[in-house]
């Protein structure tokens, strides 16, 4: 959970940074600027999750993994930007401060969904069968006999 939080925290900074940069240098509406920032953060987060947070997870089926990551990230994008859309166009809260606050709230709500979905469906734990096979030589160890790691060729 700590590694997820570290990558996610950096992703939040990327998301908010790109959001504010796009808003500052362009005339794009707030939600479009937010969608661009969210997409940049999704790419950043995938790299961090795959190669650091969940590097010990099952690496088989990268196409499936990436597809699921993108599907769940898209759902998170809708959640995140739905909160911002509601605040901006539903309640008229569209000052720069309000936009950042509701962008942050949207990120928080979407993060709960993303944590569950990435951990459960995208970056799955190694199958128990593979883990048990690796432990089999140790489990078959006879008392007084050196373990496979203690044997010298």
C-alpha positions in Angstrom: 0.0 0.0 0.0 2.9 2.4 0.7 4.4 1.9 -2.8 0.9 2.4 -4.3 0.7 5.6 -2.2 4.1 6.8 -3.3 3.4 6.3 -7.0 -0.1 7.6 -6.6 1.1 10.7 -4.7 3.6 11.5 -7.5 0.8 10.9 -10.0 -1.4 13.4 -8.2 1.4 16.0 -8.4 1.8 15.2 -12.1 -2.0 15.4 -12.6 -2.4 18.7 -10.8 0.8 20.2 -12.3 -0.2 19.4 -15.9 -3.8 20.5 -15.2 -2.6 24.0 -14.0 -0.1 24.3 -16.7 -2.7 23.5 -19.4 -5.1 26.0 -17.8 -2.4 28.6 -17.7 -1.1 28.3 -21.2 -4.3 27.6 -23.1 -8.0 28.6 -23.2 -9.3 25.1 -22.9 -12.3 24.6 -20.7 -11.6 23.3 -17.2 -12.8 19.7 -17.8 -10.9 19.3 -21.0 -7.7 20.5 -19.4 -8.4 18.0 -16.6 -8.8 15.1 -19.0 -5.5 15.9 -20.6 -3.8 16.0 -17.2 -5.5 12.8 -16.1 -4.3 11.0 -19.3 -0.7 12.2 -18.6 -0.9 11.0 -15.0 -2.3 7.6 -16.2 0.7 7.0 -18.3 3.0 8.1 -15.5 1.2 5.8 -13.0 1.3 2.7 -15.3 5.1 2.9 -15.5 5.4 3.4 -11.8 3.0 0.7 -10.9 4.3 -1.9 -13.3 8.0 -1.4 -12.7 8.1 -0.5 -9.0 4.9 -1.0 -7.0 3.8 -4.3 -8.6 7.0 -5.5 -10.1 6.8 -8.8 -8.2 3.3 -9.5 -9.5 2.4 -11.8 -12.4 4.0 -10.4 -15.6 2.2 -12.9 -17.9 -0.3 -11.4 -20.3 1.0 -7.9 -20.6 -1.6 -7.1 -23.3 -4.4 -8.2 -20.9 -2.8 -6.2 -18.1 -2.5 -3.1 -20.1 -6.1 -3.4 -21.5 -7.5 -3.8 -18.0 -5.3 -1.0 -16.7 -6.7 1.3 -19.4 -10.3 0.2 -18.9 -10.1 0.8 -15.1 -8.1 4.0 -15.6 -10.8 5.3 -18.0 -13.5 4.5 -15.4 -11.3 6.4 -12.8 -11.0 9.3 -15.3 -14.8 9.5 -15.6 -15.2 9.5 -11.8 -12.4 12.1 -11.3 -13.6 14.4 -14.0 -17.3 13.8 -13.2 -16.7 15.4 -9.8 -15.0 18.4 -11.4 -17.7 18.6 -14.1 -20.5 18.6 -11.4 -18.7 21.3 -9.4 -18.0 23.5 -12.4 -21.1 23.2 -14.4 -23.6 22.0 -11.8 -22.8 24.4 -9.1 -20.8 27.1 -10.9 -17.7 26.7 -8.8 -15.1 27.5 -11.4 -12.5 29.7 -9.9 -8.9 28.4 -10.1 -8.9 27.5 -6.4 -12.3 25.8 -6.6 -11.2 23.9 -9.7 -8.1 22.6 -8.0 -10.1 21.6 -4.8 -12.6 19.7 -6.8 -10.0 18.2 -9.1 -8.2 17.0 -5.9 -11.5 15.6 -4.5 -12.2 13.8 -7.8 -8.7 12.3 -7.7 -9.3 11.1 -4.2 -12.6 9.4 -5.0 -11.2 7.8 -8.2 -8.1 6.6 -6.3 -10.2 4.4 -4.0 -11.7 2.7 -7.1 -8.3 2.5 -8.8 -6.6 1.0 -5.8 -9.2 -1.8 -5.6 -9.3 -2.5 -9.3 -5.6 -2.4 -10.0 -4.8 -4.7 -7.1 -7.7 -7.1 -7.8 -7.7 -7.3 -11.6 -4.7 -5.7 -13.2 -1.6 -6.4 -11.2 -2.6 -9.8 -9.8 -0.5 -11.7 -7.3 1.5 -14.6 -8.6 -0.7 -17.8 -8.7 -0.4 -19.8 -5.5 0.5 -22.8 -7.6 3.7 -21.1 -8.8 4.6 -20.1 -5.2 4.0 -23.6 -3.9 6.2 -25.1 -6.6 9.0 -22.9 -5.6 8.6 -23.9 -1.9 8.3 -27.6 -2.7 12.0 -28.5 -2.3 12.1 -26.8 1.1 8.9 -28.6 2.2 10.3 -32.0 1.2 13.4 -31.4 3.4 14.3 -34.3 5.7 15.7 -33.5 9.2 19.5 -33.7 9.2 19.7 -33.4 5.5 21.0 -30.0 4.1 18.4 -27.9 2.4 18.8 -27.4 -1.3 20.4 -24.0 -0.7 22.9 -25.5 1.7 24.1 -28.2 -0.7 27.4 -27.6 -2.4 28.0 -29.1 -5.9 
